[in-house]
Amino acid sequence: MRLKFGLALIFLAGGVAPVMAQPDCPAPIAPAAPDGRASTQAQMVAAAGDARSFITQSDVYQTCLVDYVKAQKDLATKNKTVFDKSIGDEVMKKITENQNEKVKVGTDINGAIAAFKASHPN
């Protein structure tokens, strides 16, 4: 009985450890660009603001991730252990994904603005 309980604790701890190593950096949600041909000026202004906000939040998110890796490296140095390279790899993957989203959001809103201007000449 004790052996089963001990094994259960080991498996439970093993399953929890990777979760505790995750950064506490909330990823921003990318806004959808409106249809520039069918949107009002107010909708376009709001959409442009949403895009700028997402890009700003993404910069904060990426900085948080970089700070997390630095903290993990500092902790490894303090504890005289080897830094787990997979932490840095995973963070770089998240940064790259977010950077690609930033580019997409910028491209999409610029396209929507161009479509709005073309369909609403002044």
Residue pairs with C-beta under 8 A, 6 or more apart in sequence:
21 72
21 84
21 87
23 64
23 65
23 68
23 91
24 64
24 68
25 61
25 64
25 65
25 68
26 61
27 61
27 94
27 98
28 54
28 57
28 58
28 61
28 98
29 54
30 54
30 101
30 104
30 105
31 47
31 50
31 51
31 53
31 54
31 105
32 108
33 47
33 51
33 105
33 108
33 109
33 111
33 112
34 43
34 44
34 47
34 112
35 112
35 115
36 44
36 111
36 112
36 113
36 114
36 115
36 116
36 117
36 118
36 119
37 115
37 116
37 118
37 119
39 47
39 112
39 116
41 116
41 120
44 112
44 113
44 116
47 109
47 112
48 109
48 113
51 105
51 106
51 108
51 109
54 101
54 102
54 105
55 102
55 105
55 106
58 98
58 99
58 101
58 102
61 98
62 95
62 98
62 99
65 91
65 94
65 95
66 91
66 95
68 91
69 87
69 88
69 91
72 83
72 84
72 87
73 83
76 82
76 83
76 84
77 83
